[in-house]
Every structure is written in structure tokens, then in C-alpha cells.
Amino acid sequence: MDYLPPPPPAIERPTQPSLLVSERRNAENAPVFYVDAKDGDDRRSGRGPKEAWKSLEKVNATAFPPGSRVLFERGESWRGSLLASSSGTTDRPITYGAYGKGDAPVIDARGASVAVSLNGRSNVAFDGLTITGAADTGLLLGPRARNVSVTNVTVMGNGGSGIVVQGTSDGLRIDGSAITGNGAYGIVHYAADNTDQIITRNTIADNGWRKDGGVYSGWNGRIRTGEIAHNRVFNNGVNGGEGRSHGLYHDQGQAGSALKIHDNLIHDNPRGAGILAKSSTEIYRNVIFRNADAGLSLGQNRGIDVTYRVYDNEFYDNNGGVLQHQKGNGSITLELRDNVFHRNGKRAAIIIADSIDKTVTGNRVSNDARAEAKTETRAGTTTIRQPGGNVQEASGMRPESVR
């Protein structure tokens, strides 16, 4: 059975003990509104299951006070777009969620451009919904996603990207969700300088099936502070264009990034690397395997100085382990330590340009694959083949059952 490593202690959310009592009180006092697609009536109050509203139009047109919960009945479906109409506060968000028994309530755009939109609001939560059927974006978070959470949500079958973070975001949580089968990116941040971004415990898979020549990765964006952790990322970018699509793509141009990518399973992305990092990134405890390009591709940083810390990862059955592409005018500093590499296809385990400021220690390269004897030579590169031997599992994480 496939598995992810246990939840990481490294994900640290700000503790606010002073808010615990007020949050409990706010939850007790917050108004709750119900929406029933089958038996609801927009002429009712919406304040109980027997007083439920019926339509998205009623929900979209209603101003909700902070702390409100707007709950859709499970097992039912709504056609059209859900547009957030109100902002909450830091300790009293507006929540769009579910009630009752059965499958998650479905917001089916039926060809509208967007299925669910943050609509410029802040302090909003989406919990337990299925979002599908948009011609373009499943869940549009913007123009600035400030203190937004997406929990236990399925975003699937949209013609464009699953989740689009539009504008610069501060305080975003995407947790325990499935972002699958969307035509373009699974998740994309279009702007830079996004802070406090946590993307964790999600499945990001089978995105990028459009045949329009785009280069669609599971996640693509620029994050200044945040973590991408405990996700399973696979089979993204299957029908991309001439360029490469990747599992996770930390794009160029993010100055001062402190993004952490850790404890993920990243595998079987058919048109690129498991991770491509062009901005500074700390990458650790990931298992990265069977990607069409290198397990980890670094560099292409243009004019920004970047630092990579890469440790305690396992790479196998990729077309190379770690590959440093051309660097830009900015410097590259690399710490590469205590990783395990085996069966790296036509490339050597580690290929890094001589000009890179690097520390390479404690990495283990298996000698059990014939491909290890094949190295790639380029002008100005160093091919590092550390002594082989029986490879000890770096972290006990290797998912044999996924193979």
C-alpha cells in the first residue's frame, strides 16, 4: 500500500493561544446558513436545514457577517459559479463547507470560466467541497489571497488550472486536498513575493493534459516563505509542449526565497524533472523517482543569487539524480549532502558545473545499476561518482509498493 511519511514536525504554524478562547466563542456564536439544491427555497431564511436556500445566486448575493458558515448539503450538486461575497476577519473567517451525509457537495461550473472564486475577499475558508467543470480555473484565489484556507477540497476536471493564486498572497493553506485531472497546472502562483504559503498533504496528479503547447507542472510558482510538504505529486504535464513540465517548479525571479520542499513523494512525471528549482530552496526528505528528466534540476537563476540546501532525499529511476543547468548572472551556492542515488538512467548521479560554490558530502550512489557506469560530460562540469556499495535507505521512506 502506498504511503506518505508521517506528518512533519517541521511544519510550524504560528501559535496564537490568546485566540483559542475567542475562536471557540466565535464558532458558537457564528451564524450558519444552509443550502439544499433539491429541497431548498431562496425565499426562506437559510438558518437551518429545513430553512435552507436553494441556489448559488442567493449565496453569491448575500453579505455574510464575519464568522459565518455557509454549508452545502452533501450528495447534491449546483451548476454555475460560487463567488465569495464577504470577507471575514483573522479570527472569524467566512467558511464555505458541507453538512449532512454522503459525497462532498459539488460546484459544477458547467463551462463557466471559473467554478469558485475568492472574488477579492480575504479571511475565507473552503472546506469539503468538490469543484469541477470550469472552462478555465477551478478555484481562483485572488486578486490577493490573504488568510485563505483550502481543506479537504477536490479540484478536478477543469479545462484550465486547478487552483490559481492570482496576485501576491499572504497566509495561504492548501491542505488534505486532491488537485487532479485539470487541463493546465495543478496549482499555480502567477505573482512573486508570496508569503506564509503552506501546501501540504495533497494529491497533485494527472494535470496538464491540454494539447495547446503549454508547459504545465503539478505546481508552478514563486514563494518567498512557505512549505510544500507531505504531498504526492505524479503524472503532471503529460501533453505539454516543447518545453518541460515538472512535478514541482519553483520558478525564477523570487528574491530572498526561504521555501522548503520536504517529505513529498514525487514520481512518474512524464515530461520533466521531479523538482525544478530556479529560486533559492531547501529540499529535504523527499522520495523522487521515475521522472522523465533528472530527479532534481537546479539553476537557470538569471540575475538573482540563489542558495540550495539539498539533503536526506532519495533519488532513483530518474534520468539523472541532480543536474545543474546553466546559471545566470547571479551566483549559485549549493549544499548537497546525505542523499541516496541509484539507477539514474543515462546520466550520472550528480552533475554540477565547476563554477558553482558547492559542498558535496555524504551522498551514497548505488552500484546496482548498469547505468551508473555511464556519465555525461560537458565542458565546465564536474561529474561526481562517489563510491558505490550496498545502499542503506536514507530515511526508511522508499515506497516499494508504489513501483
C-alpha positions in Angstrom: 0.0 0.0 0.0 1.3 3.4 -0.9 2.1 5.7 1.9 3.5 9.1 2.8 5.9 9.6 5.7 4.3 10.7 9.0 3.3 14.4 9.4 6.4 16.6 9.6 7.2 18.3 12.9 9.0 20.9 10.7 5.6 22.4 9.6 5.2 25.1 12.2 2.2 27.3 12.1 2.1 30.4 14.3 0.7 29.6 17.7 -1.9 32.1 19.0 -3.0 30.9 22.4 -4.7 34.2 23.1 -7.1 33.4 20.2 -8.2 29.9 21.4 -10.9 31.1 23.7 -12.2 33.7 21.3 -12.2 31.2 18.4 -14.3 28.8 20.4 -16.7 31.6 21.4 -16.8 32.9 17.8 -17.6 29.4 16.5 -20.5 29.1 19.0 -21.9 32.5 18.1 -21.3 32.4 14.3 -24.3 32.3 12.1 -24.8 29.2 9.9 -26.5 29.2 6.6 -27.7 26.1 4.7 -28.1 25.4 1.0 -30.0 22.5 -0.4 -30.1 22.1 -4.2 -33.0 19.7 -4.1 -35.5 20.9 -1.5 -34.2 24.4 -0.7 -36.1 27.7 -1.3 -34.4 31.1 -1.7 -37.4 32.7 0.0 -36.5 31.1 3.3 -34.1 32.4 5.9 -31.4 29.9 5.2 -30.8 29.5 9.0 -31.5 25.8 9.4 -31.6 22.6 7.2 -35.4 23.0 7.0 -35.0 26.7 6.1 -32.3 26.1 3.5 -31.7 28.2 0.5 -31.6 26.6 -3.0 -29.3 28.4 -5.4 -25.8 29.7 -5.8 -27.3 33.0 -6.9 -28.8 33.5 -3.5 -25.5 32.7 -1.8 -23.5 35.0 -4.1 -25.8 37.9 -3.5 -25.8 37.7 0.3 -23.4 39.7 2.6 -22.3 37.4 5.4 -21.0 38.7 8.8 -17.6 37.6 9.9 -17.5 34.0 11.2 -20.4 32.8 9.1 -20.5 29.3 7.8 -22.3 28.6 4.5 -22.9 24.9 4.2 -24.0 22.9 1.2 -25.8 19.6 1.5 -23.7 16.6 0.8 -24.7 14.4 -2.1 -26.0 17.3 -4.1 -24.7 19.4 -7.0 -25.0 23.1 -8.0 -24.5 24.4 -11.6 -22.7 27.7 -12.1 -20.1 29.6 -10.1 -19.7 30.2 -6.4 -18.4 33.7 -5.7 -17.3 34.7 -2.3 -19.4 37.7 -1.3 -17.8 38.8 2.0 -14.6 38.9 3.9 -14.1 37.5 7.4 -11.6 38.6 10.0 -8.4 36.9 11.1 -10.1 35.0 13.9 -13.6 34.8 12.3 -13.2 33.7 8.7 -16.1 33.1 6.3 -16.3 29.3 5.7 -17.9 27.6 2.7 -18.4 24.0 3.7 -20.7 21.0 3.8 -23.3 19.4 6.0 -25.2 16.1 6.1 -24.1 12.7 4.9 -22.8 11.4 1.6 -20.4 12.6 -1.0 -19.0 16.1 -0.9 -21.2 18.8 -2.4 -20.3 19.6 -6.0 -19.9 23.1 -7.5 -20.0 22.3 -11.2 -19.3 25.3 -13.4 -20.8 23.6 -16.5 -18.5 25.5 -18.8 -18.4 28.8 -17.0 -14.9 30.4 -16.8 -14.5 29.8 -13.1 -16.1 27.4 -10.8 -15.3 29.0 -7.4 -13.8 32.4 -6.9 -12.4 34.2 -3.9 -13.7 37.3 -5.6 -11.2 39.7 -4.0 -12.2 38.7 -0.4 -9.9 37.8 2.5 -10.1 35.6 5.5 -12.1 32.9 3.7 -12.1 29.1 4.1 -13.2 26.4 1.6 -13.7 23.1 3.3 -15.1 19.7 2.0 -16.2 20.8 -1.5 -15.8 19.3 -5.0 -15.0 21.9 -7.6 -15.2 21.0 -11.3 -16.4 21.8 -14.8 -14.8 25.2 -15.4 -13.7 26.1 -18.8 -10.7 27.8 -17.3 -10.0 27.8 -13.5 -11.4 25.6 -10.9 -10.6 27.7 -7.8 -9.5 31.2 -8.4 -7.8 32.8 -5.3 -7.3 36.5 -5.9 -6.6 39.2 -6.8 -4.9 38.8 -3.4 -5.4 35.6 -1.3 -5.0 36.9 2.2 -5.5 34.4 5.0 -7.3 31.8 2.9 -7.5 28.1 3.6 -8.5 25.2 1.3 -9.1 22.0 3.2 -10.3 18.6 2.1 -11.4 20.0 -1.3 -11.3 18.2 -4.6 -10.5 20.3 -7.6 -10.8 18.2 -10.7 -11.7 18.1 -14.4 -11.4 21.8 -15.1 -10.2 22.9 -18.5 -7.5 25.2 -17.2 -5.6 25.1 -13.9 -7.0 23.6 -10.8 -6.1 26.3 -8.3 -4.8 29.7 -9.5 -3.3 32.1 -6.9 -3.7 35.5 -8.6 -1.7 38.4 -7.3 0.5 38.2 -4.2 -0.8 36.0 -1.4 -0.1 36.1 2.3 -1.3 33.3 4.6 -2.5 30.5 2.3 -3.2 26.9 3.4 -3.9 24.2 0.9 -4.2 21.0 2.9 -5.5 17.5 2.5 -7.0 18.2 -0.9 -6.9 16.5 -4.3 -6.0 18.6 -7.3 -6.3 16.2 -10.2 -7.1 15.9 -13.9 -7.1 19.6 -14.7 -6.1 20.8 -18.1 -3.2 23.1 -17.2 -1.4 23.5 -13.9 -2.5 21.7 -10.8 -1.6 24.8 -8.6 0.0 27.9 -10.0 1.2 31.2 -8.3 1.4 33.8 -11.0 2.9 36.6 -8.9 6.1 36.7 -6.8 6.7 37.5 -3.1 4.0 35.1 -1.8 4.5 34.7 2.0 3.4 32.1 4.5 2.3 29.6 1.9 1.6 26.0 3.2 0.8 23.3 0.6 0.6 20.0 2.5 -0.9 16.5 2.4 -2.4 16.9 -1.0 -2.5 14.7 -4.1 -1.4 16.7 -7.2 -1.8 14.4 -10.2 -2.8 14.0 -13.8 -2.8 17.7 -14.5 -1.6 19.2 -17.8 -3.5 17.2 -20.3 -4.2 20.1 -22.6 -2.6 19.9 -26.1 -2.1 23.6 -26.6 1.7 23.6 -26.4 1.8 24.8 -22.8 4.3 23.7 -20.2 2.2 22.6 -17.2 3.7 21.3 -14.0 2.0 20.0 -10.9 2.8 23.2 -9.1 4.5 26.2 -10.6 5.2 29.5 -8.9 7.4 31.7 -6.8 7.2 31.6 -3.0 9.2 33.8 -0.6 8.3 32.0 2.6 6.4 28.7 3.0 6.5 24.9 2.8 5.4 22.3 0.2 5.3 19.1 2.3 3.8 15.6 2.5 2.2 15.8 -0.9 2.1 13.1 -3.6 2.9 14.6 -7.0 2.7 12.5 -10.1 1.8 12.3 -13.8 1.6 16.0 -14.4 2.3 17.6 -17.8 1.6 14.6 -19.9 0.6 16.6 -23.0 2.9 19.6 -22.6 4.6 21.5 -25.4 8.2 21.5 -26.5 9.4 22.6 -23.1 9.4 20.6 -19.9 6.7 20.1 -17.4 7.7 19.1 -13.9 6.4 17.8 -10.7 7.2 20.9 -8.6 8.6 24.0 -10.3 10.0 26.8 -8.2 10.3 29.4 -10.9 13.0 32.0 -11.4 12.9 35.6 -10.1 11.9 35.1 -6.4 14.5 37.1 -4.5 15.2 36.1 -0.9 13.2 32.9 -1.0 13.1 30.6 2.0 10.8 28.0 0.5 11.1 24.5 2.0 10.1 21.4 -0.1 10.2 18.3 2.0 8.7 14.9 2.8 7.0 14.6 -0.6 6.6 11.6 -3.0 7.3 13.0 -6.5 7.2 10.4 -9.3 6.3 9.5 -12.8 6.1 13.0 -14.2 6.5 12.2 -17.9 7.9 15.4 -19.4 10.4 16.8 -16.9 12.1 16.7 -13.5 10.7 15.8 -10.2 11.6 19.2 -8.9 13.0 22.2 -10.9 14.2 25.0 -8.6 15.4 28.2 -10.1 15.0 30.3 -6.9 16.5 29.5 -3.5 15.0 26.4 -2.0 15.7 24.0 0.9 14.9 20.5 -0.3 14.9 17.5 2.1 13.5 14.1 2.9 11.7 13.7 -0.4 11.5 10.5 -2.4 11.8 11.3 -6.1 11.6 8.5 -8.7 10.7 7.6 -12.3 10.6 11.1 -13.6 11.5 11.7 -17.3 14.3 14.1 -16.5 16.5 14.5 -13.5 15.1 13.9 -10.1 16.2 17.5 -9.2 17.2 20.2 -11.6 18.8 23.4 -10.3 20.0 26.7 -11.7 18.8 29.0 -14.5 18.6 31.7 -11.9 19.2 34.7 -14.2 20.3 37.7 -12.2 19.4 36.6 -8.7 21.8 35.0 -6.2 20.4 31.6 -5.1 21.2 29.1 -2.4 20.1 25.4 -2.5 20.2 23.1 0.5 19.6 19.5 -0.6 19.8 16.7 1.9 18.4 13.4 3.1 16.5 12.8 -0.2 16.3 9.6 -2.2 16.5 9.6 -6.0 16.0 6.6 -8.2 15.0 5.6 -11.7 15.1 9.2 -12.9 17.1 10.3 -15.9 19.8 11.6 -13.6 19.9 12.4 -10.0 20.8 16.1 -9.5 21.5 18.1 -12.6 22.6 21.8 -12.5 21.6 23.6 -15.7 23.2 26.8 -16.9 23.3 29.6 -14.3 22.5 33.2 -14.9 24.4 36.3 -13.8 23.7 35.6 -10.2 25.7 33.2 -8.0 24.7 29.7 -7.0 25.6 28.2 -3.7 24.8 24.5 -3.2 24.9 22.2 -0.2 24.3 18.6 -1.3 24.7 16.1 1.4 23.4 12.7 2.7 21.3 11.9 -0.3 20.8 8.4 -1.8 21.1 7.9 -5.6 20.5 4.8 -7.6 19.6 3.8 -11.2 19.9 7.2 -12.8 19.3 6.4 -16.4 21.7 7.8 -19.0 23.2 10.4 -16.6 25.5 10.3 -13.7 24.1 10.7 -10.2 25.4 14.3 -9.8 26.4 16.7 -12.5 27.4 20.2 -11.3 29.3 23.0 -13.1 32.8 23.7 -11.8 31.9 27.3 -11.3 29.3 26.6 -8.6 30.1 27.2 -5.0 29.3 23.8 -3.7 29.7 21.5 -0.7 29.0 17.8 -1.6 29.4 15.3 1.2 27.9 12.0 2.5 25.9 11.2 -0.6 25.6 7.5 -1.5 25.5 6.2 -5.0 24.3 2.6 -5.6 26.4 0.3 -7.8 23.5 -2.0 -8.6 22.5 -0.4 -11.9 24.5 -0.6 -15.1 23.6 3.0 -16.0 25.8 4.2 -13.2 28.8 3.4 -15.3 27.6 5.9 -17.9 28.4 9.5 -17.3 27.6 12.7 -19.1 30.5 15.0 -19.8 30.1 18.6 -20.6 32.6 21.5 -20.9 32.9 23.1 -17.5 31.1 20.4 -15.5 32.2 18.0 -12.8 30.7 14.6 -12.8 30.7 13.2 -9.2 30.6 9.5 -8.8 31.0 8.7 -5.1 32.0 5.2 -4.1 29.2 2.7 -4.6 28.2 -0.2 -2.3 25.2 -1.5 -0.6 22.9 1.4 -0.3 21.3 1.9 3.1 17.9 3.5 3.0 18.4 7.2 3.8 15.2 7.6 5.8 13.2 4.4 5.6 10.9 6.2 3.2 11.4 4.2 0.0 7.9 3.4 -1.3 8.5 -0.1 -2.8 4.8 -0.6 -3.2 4.4 2.4 -5.5 6.7 0.8 -8.1 
